[in-house]
């Protein structure tokens, strides 16, 4: 059996049902060939195009045209088996006879029968090191998802070939291996905003929630660690916030939830299942058969919710997704674009989709469709990484606004506001101890609970509704103090809630005497 028979099928067009390139895709094709033709020696070119822009279509036509013009062979490299399958099928539609080099391919006696090869990085690297297979002369190497640093090990085998990398984000996944070290030039394609205006991508309607991420730790790869993310996002209050965000903004819509850990995703599954929603969980421990069944269910179920970890950021295309929930924080611009891009496909009945941000990612990177200076990032990756806003900086700008449904519960109170920073500044100038700021804040919350209740039970229920504002006020107070720890802020929040409840209990006990 041909190794290509082991590649999972999808709904791609059949052999010869060649896709017509859109205008911007044809423009990109012409620009790429113009760049390559202008070079008198081997040249490494990087091409950027947003997720959903059709990179696979473009480089499949490039392969066809290059083979026809030069008679030389083409090698296409990917980092996942799903991408191998997608590329293999797309090449077939362009009538490019190609062979996939899977782990089952130990030798290649029929290499002369093919003008194009598709291979995963590790598999090809092992075969080339062992000198187990030969392809003949490879004139062009195309690297899909080129931002993954794993491709660098293969460059030495193709030092006489022209290399074309394609990516949505020309920023290396390895901060120690910048892309400008492997590529001579960057060619920037259409922007997300432009593709939306031309109706090739859906418009994103984004809802962002301010979150305290002080407990998150940054690992050696520059992003938040799974362990610290698990501790924060598996918490009961965070799970409730996720459920409320879904119910408020996208109830009943096909939803894809991204998490930063398996335990978190499993908690999400349980939370939504207990709330009566149709949901599945998917991670890299699922068998291929389980994964196929889950993705088929997701495709065919109108209001399906799929909670996942990592594996659906690339090599996954389900145009019917209506909502993307970022139930995680990331410092990776590439991952940010990849996750949101899963919902950006256009259908006849879909020109918009919803994004719910539960990781302060919007504040960190800006709107998904906002302009990005990719040339600057490509040339100066260190400057980009150093410019990413810190969580402390982001959180200092938070402004709590009481939700309308909670404000209604305090309707008998004319004024519910208390500006921690302003009061802190006033009191410290008067020589008062900083702690007086918190004491006065507790007193203000105590008063509005009394004004809107007739007994202790009602007052305590109202106090519970203030939890989010209490946590916000304590964080603002800690910012005023300048140097505090996460554990101190947590202690302060718990102590604040305790003192508020004690005051309410004491008030009603005195009332009953």
Buried (B, 14 or more C-beta within 10 A) or exposed (E): EEBBEBBBEEEBEEBEEBBEBBEBBEEBBEBBBEBBEEEEEEBBBBBBBBBBBBBBBBBBBBBBBBBEEEEBBBBBBBBBBBBBBBBBBBBBBBEBEBBBBBEEBEEBEEBEEBBBBBBBBEBBBEBBEEEEBEBEEBBBBBBBBBBBBBBBBBBEBBEEBBBBBBBBBBBBBBBEBBBBEBBEBBBBBBBBBBBBEEEBBBBBEBBBBBBBBBBBEEEEEBBBBBEBBBBBBBBEEBBEBBBEBBEEBBEEBBBBBBBBBBBBBBBBBBBBBEEEBEBBBBBEEBEEEEBEEBBEEBBEBEBBBBBBBBBBBBBBBBBBBBBBBBBBBBBBBBBBBBBBBBBBBBEEEBEEBBBBBBBBBBBBBEBBBEEBEBBEBBBBBEEBBEEEEEBEEBBEEBEBEBBEEBEEBBEEBEEBEBEBEEBBEEBBEEEBEEEBBBEBBBEBBBEBBBBBBEEBEBBBEBBEBBEBBBBBBBBBBBBBEEEBEEEEBBEBBEEBBEBBBEBBEEBBEEEEE
